[in-house]
Amino acid sequence: MRKTLGYLTALGLLAGLSPAAYAAGTPVLTYQDRGGSAVLMVEGMEGSVYGAQIELEVDGSYSQSQVSFTPNEPSVYPQWRAETSGGKTKVIIYLASERDTPLRGSQIELGELDMGERFSMPGKASLTLLSQGLEPYEEVNGTGGVKNVTVRPSSGGSSQNPGGSSGSDTEDGEETYRVSLGDTEHGSIKVSHSRAEHGTKITVTPIPDRGYELDDLWVTNAKGDAVALKENKNGSFTFTMPRSRVEIFASFHPVESEPDNKPQTPPSYVDVAPDAWYYDAVNYVSQENLMLGVGDNRFGPDGTTTRSMIVTILYRLEGSPRTGVSQFTDVPAGQFYSDAVAWASDNGIVAGYPDGRFGPSDPITREQMAAILYRYAGYKGQDVSAQADLSGYGDAGTISQYALPALGWANRQGLITGTDTNLLLPTGSATRAQVASILMRFCQNVL
């Protein structure tokens, strides 16, 4: 209740209240630039204050969900809000000590303001100093505790924690801290949490682009110190959330050599005529080592494709990463598809049947293939929100409910289109020639 009343009092800037102490000096708001965030400090104060309200206006439009503030000391109670108007965003930050101890020192580190992306600090800000009762000081320049202050980069030197304590033995509340991603090239990073409490286990999965592999992965806390990482068997990493925001970085380098068995030129299958509609697609998947022949120099364009084959193709496309053991009852270890199915299941690309089976030998249907490619594209960080209107197809009512978003996306992307009779055939099986064409369009136009 004390915090709530103090917050309302500070935001209202009520006049005529008697201070319990006196703060003087010429405060300056300083900051340390950290790219998408800034560590805020107050310098040049004399005396003691128990809280502060800061108002600053930055260029650009930032939503409330983008903005966060992490206090330097867990015992400090923070509130913040962002108000956007005319291409500018006013950020209002309110701080109060929960221990009834003052914020002391000529330089006080308040905490870290995170805007979610790089931004520029303004040259001026409004600073309101609060008394022990969390009331604005009237005596500061005779302006009810409010004064316009200069904002400049920090000159360095030591800083002192708010609340008058440098200890770390305070009880951990429900404060959450941001998990942000640094810029990466030739790959991306997938994390289990975007915000988390202290002590939460965070899983990080590096995802190299095709032809690249992970070089290094590291995590830093708000002070730039390294956070310990544990490597898991499936290629992901885990760390324990510290009592501050973290930033995750990854570097990727090219794979040094291609597999010896990768064809340099596509084979000439005796059952794939040069004028066949799928000729280019068969050449593409063969050269990229995604699909192999069926023996006797034949591709088998009219043959069916099983669920295990599709998952194995994507597993090869991903570079055959390390993985665990499949939990499906009909996927034993040691099969050509065992690792692929385990990888796809671990990453939410396949879910299997309700009875716990995967059905590795089942012919894959067109809607099942759409669902698998849809999930794989999402796993790779692609935007899968665009949907085509399928109501014009004569058999749109036969599409399984789970496959509607996936098939709408696949149709919009031109991966799975209708037949000459205006049918989608969602439960029809996909031939090897059709799969080759879909994979070529997927690799060239989606990834």
Buried (B, 14 or more C-beta within 10 A) or exposed (E): EEBEEBBEBBBEBEEEBEBBBBBEEEBBBBBBBBBBBBBBBBBBBEBBBBBBBBBBBBEBEBEEEBBBBBBBBBBBBBBBEBEEEEEBBBBBBBBBBBBEBBBBBBBBBBBBBBBBEEBEBBEEBBBBBBBBBBBBBBBBEEBBBBBEBBBEEBEEEEBBBBBBBEEEEBEEEEBBBBBBBBEBEBBBBBBBBEBBBBEBEBBBBBBBBBEBBBBEBBBBBBEEEEBEBEEEEBBBBBBBBBBBBBBBBBBBEEEEEEEEEEEEEBBEBEBBEEEBEBBBBBBBBBBBBBBBBBEEEEBBBEBBBBBBBBBBBBBBBBBEBEBBBBEBEBBEEEBEBBBBBBBBBBBEBBEBEEEEEBBBEBBBBBBBBBBBBBBBBBBBEBEBEEBBEBEEBEBBEEBBEEBBBBBBBBBBBEBBEBEEEEBBBBBBBBBBBBBBBBBBBBBEEBE
